[in-house]
Amino acid sequence: MSDWFKKTAFEIQEAVAGGSVSARTVVESFLARIDDVDGKVGAYTQVWRDDALAQADAVDAKVAAGKPL
């Protein structure tokens, strides 16, 4: 899995809109990063994984339909 969490919002938007990566993949990268480090830093009180993935899937459907982001 790529380190999408290290990219800028612009880089992510360009990659998702261009079809080189799915929004789900990007979200999974962020969720994996949270899993990796939050036990040490305790930055999150709640993480809505299902909601984040559902929103990513909606973005991917929009891209697949040729709609702008």
MOVENFEN-V12004 format. One record per pair of residues at least 6 apart in sequence whose C-alpha atoms are under 7 Angstrom apart, sorted by the first residue. I is the first residue (numbers start at 1). J is the second residue. If there is no record, write none. Layout:
# MOVENFEN-V12004
i=I j=J
i=I j=J
This chain:
# MOVENFEN-V12004
i=1 j=29
i=2 j=29
i=3 j=29
i=4 j=26
i=4 j=29
i=5 j=29
i=5 j=30
i=15 j=21
i=16 j=22
i=16 j=23
i=17 j=63
i=17 j=69
i=22 j=60
i=23 j=56
i=23 j=57
i=23 j=59
i=23 j=60
i=24 j=53
i=24 j=56
i=24 j=57
i=27 j=52
i=27 j=53
i=27 j=56
i=38 j=44
